[in-house]
Amino acid sequence: MPYATARDGTKLYFEETGKGTPIVFVHEFSGDHRSWEAQMRWFGRRYRCIAFNARGYPPSDVPKARNRYSQAIVTDDVAAVMRHLKLRKAHIAGCSMGASTALNFGIHHANRALSVTSVGAGAGSDPARHAAYRRTTEANARRFETLGMPAAARAGGVNPGRVSQQNKDPRGFAEFRRFDEEHSALGLAHTLRGIQSKRPTVYQLGKSLSRMKVPLFVVSGDEDDNCIAPAVFIKQVCPAARLWICPSTGHTVNTEEPALFNQMLGEFLALVDSGRWRARDPRSIAA
């Protein structure tokens, strides 16, 4: 199996396909590298596509120490995969937890990002609900520790952001649940406490996003209630951002509507690769 090594020695499993300009895909909390299979197959026809498992997600290592999980650490893990593959620059695409990592990579490693795509970023960002979000995150971590996998995944029920996929694509939803149940309970608990609960919210990233020059593609499903407002906020504060709201779609647009997502992402990447992408014209901003 191919592995990249993080700065602290953690082994990160990855898969790659295709040749050309590289795209690095960063997965969501309940997924893994397989969540990007529809993109690996499509974009692998003309890009060099890499998808890897975050720390805590076998066959990547599952560090036992909680202090080896943080937003800064997993952001640097993306750079570690790129170093291993000798990639000077790459397009970075992330979903949900991976979207937060992709945004932070664009902020802190701007010289290595050709572009950033953020899908479903911002859960827990609402200041009025942030304390409740952290309590729920801790309760979920205890559930994983107590019940183990796959019982803990089943006990969590169906997240509201997944309902539309369950209704329109039962087979795809069943595959998502199967992948989720195969994960490490320890890895998920540490990820919840070290990353999800402590990462900066989208609103806390506002000043950094306002200075961001890396081309940014922001994606949200219109039925992903926790992430629509953060997506609009990013568009408002970041001149480098363009926003797409996918209709009748929940949290993971790339798995729920892969054909539409691939089309929209492909158009964005084509603009960037051809030098035709432009930041927002200040004249278009209403006084």
N, C-alpha and C positions, 0 to 999 in steps of 0.2 A: 504494500500500500504506500502511496506517496504522502509524505509529511513535510511540512515546513516547521521550523523551530522558532518559537517566540523568544523574546529577550530573557525570560525567566526559565527557559528550557522546556516549556510546555510544547508538546507535539500537536500540530494542527493538521488534520487530514484534509486533503483537497482533491478535486477532480478537475480535469481540463479537457477541452476539445477545441478544434478549429485552429486557424492561423490568421494573423493580422493584428490590428490594433486590439489591445487587451481590454476586457471587461471583467471586473471582479465583483461577484455577487455575494451579498452579506445577508444571511437568513434571519427570519423572525424568531421569537421566543419559542413558539410551539412547533417550529419547523426545523429543518436542517438543510444541507446542501441539496437534497432532493426536491425541496420546494421550488427550486429554480430550473427544474428539468425542461419545462416548456420553453424557457428562454435559452438554455444551453443548446437545445436542439435547433432552435430557429436562428439565433445569432451566431452559433458555431459555424454556420455556412459562410460567414464572411468576417468574423471576429475571432480572436483567441479568447475563449471564455473560461473563467475559473470560478468555481464555487467551492467553498470550504466550510467545514464544521467549526463553529466557535468552540473555545475551551469550555469543557463541561458537557460536550455533546459527543459521545463515542461515534466513530472510532478515534476522534481527537481525545487527548488526555482529559481527565477529570481531576484537576487539582483538589486535594482535600482541604487545604487552607482557604478560608473565606477571603482573606486579604489578597488573594491572587485573582480576584474578580472585581473589576471596576470599569467604568466607562473609559477612562484613560487607557487602561491596560488593553481592553478589547479593540479600541481604536488603533493602538499600536500593533495589535495582532494583524490587522489588514496590511500594514506596512511590512510586517515580518513575512507574510505570504508573498508580497511583491518582491522583497529582497531575495527570498529563496528562488524565485522564478526569474530573477534578474530583470524585473520590469521597472524601468525608470519612471514611467507614467502609465496611468490606466483610467478608464471610465470606472466609477464606483457606483454600484446600484444596491440599495438596501431596502428591506421591507420591515416595518414595525420596529422591533428592537434593532434590527440591522439598519433601518433608516436613520435612527439616532446615531448609530456608529458612522454611517456614511456622511451625515451632516457634520459630525465632529471631525471626521477625516478631512473634509473639505475646508474646515476652519483651521485645523492644526497642521495639516500636511498639504496645503494648497498647491505647493510646487510639484506634487506628485499626482494630482487629480486632473485628468483631462475634463471631466465633468462629474457631477454628482446627481444621482436619481434617488429621491426619497419617496417611498410608498408607505402611507399609513403611519407617519410619524406623529408623535404628540400625545399618546395616551398618558394620563396623569398630569398633564400640563395645566389644566384649569386650576387657578389658585383657590377657588372656592371649594374644590373637591380634592385637593392634593393630599390633605391629611387623611381623608377616607381612602384614597388610592393607596397610600402607604400602609394603612391598616389592612386593607385587603391583600396587598402584596405579602405582608408578613403572614397572614392567615393561610395564603396559598403555599408559602414556603413550608409552614408547619404541616400542611396536608401532605406534601410530597415526602417529608421526613417520616411522618407517621404511617402513611398508607403504602408508600413505595409505588413503583410503576408496575402495571398499568392502572392499578386501582385509583390512584390519585387523579390521573387524567380523566377517567370516567366519572369520578365523583364531582369534578368541576362543572359538569353539564355542558351546555352549548352557550358559548359567549354570544351576546347580541350581535357583535360584528361578524359572526360566522353564519347567522341564520339564513341570509340570502343565498350563500353558497350551498348550504344544506338543501334549500328548496329547489334551486335551479340545477344543481349538479350533485345529486346524492352519491354517485360513484366517486367523484373527486373529493367530496367531503369525507367519505369513508376512508379514502386513502390518507387524507390529512390526519384523521383520528388514529389510524394505524401507525403512521410515522411518529405521532406524538407519544403514543403508548410505549414506543421502543426506547425512549430517552432515559437518561440517568436521573433518578430522583435527587441524588446528592447534587449533581450538576445543575439541575433546575432550581433547587433551593438556594444554592450559592449565587446563581445568576439573579434570582429575584432580589435577594438581600444586598448583594454587592453592586449590581448594575441597575436593575429596574427601579429600585426604591431610592437610589442615591444620585442617579444621573441628573444633569441639568435639564430643566424643562425647556420646551421650545421657546417659551417667552423669556427665559433667562439667557437664551442664546441670541436674543434680539440684536444687541449691539454688535456682536461678532458677525451675525448674518447680514447686517446692514453694510458691513465692510467687505463682504465676500465677493470675490471677482470670478470665482469658478462657475462656469455655466451650471445652473441648477434646475432640475426638472422635478416639480413637486406633484405628487399624485395622491388622490384620496377617493375612496368610494363615497357616493352621496348618502349611503346608509351606515357609514362609519361615524357615529355621532361624536365619539371622543376625539376624532382626528380632523374633522372638517374645519373647525375654527383655527386650530394650529396651522393647517395648510394655508388658509386664507391669510393668516398673520405673516407667515413666511413670505408670501407673495407681496404683501404690503410693505414689508421692511427691507426686503432684499432685491435690489435692482437686477441682480443676476438671475432671478427666478422666473420661471414660467409655470403656470398652474393648470392641471387637468383634473376635473372632477368627473369620475366615471359613473354614469347613471345606473340606478337600481343595483348597486354593488356595495358590498361590505368592506371588511378590513384588508384582505389580501388580494388586491386587484390583479396581481400577476398570476395567481392561481385560479381565481374565480372567473376572470375574463382574459385568458392568456392571449387570444388572437388580437383583441382590441389593444391590450397593453403592449404587445410586441409591435404593433403598427405605430402606436404613439411614441414609444421609446425609440423605435427605428428612425422615425422622422427627426426626433430631437438629436440623436447621435449623428445623423447625416448632416444636419446643420453645423454641429460642432466640428465634425471631421473635415468638412469642406471649407471651414472658415467663414461660414455665412451666419453663424449664431451671433446675435447682438443683445446687449443688455437693454433694459427698458429705456426708451427715450424720455427724458425728464419732462418734455412738453406734454406727455400724455397723462401726467399726474394732475388731477383736479385740485384747484386751489382750495 
